[in-house]
Amino acid sequence: KYDWFENYSTIEGVQKTLKGIGSRTKFQNNLHEIIPVFEKNYSHLENDFLNFFPQLQSHCKSFVFISP
């Protein structure tokens, strides 16, 4: 219904998601202000993700084959 994964595919969607999360917390936060930092560091974050994701995939495959 809400297609969260589609929202995560754009910076605007991530910002919308963070605003929603921030509005549901019981404490003061500034999640909605993170987007400029995210954009400034996008290439570094992308590089970290591209290095991490294959490891995550491998771990998940191992877990699936081990689990009953």
Helices and strands as residue ranges (DSSP letters): H 4-7, H 11-24, G 31-33, H 35-40, H 42-66
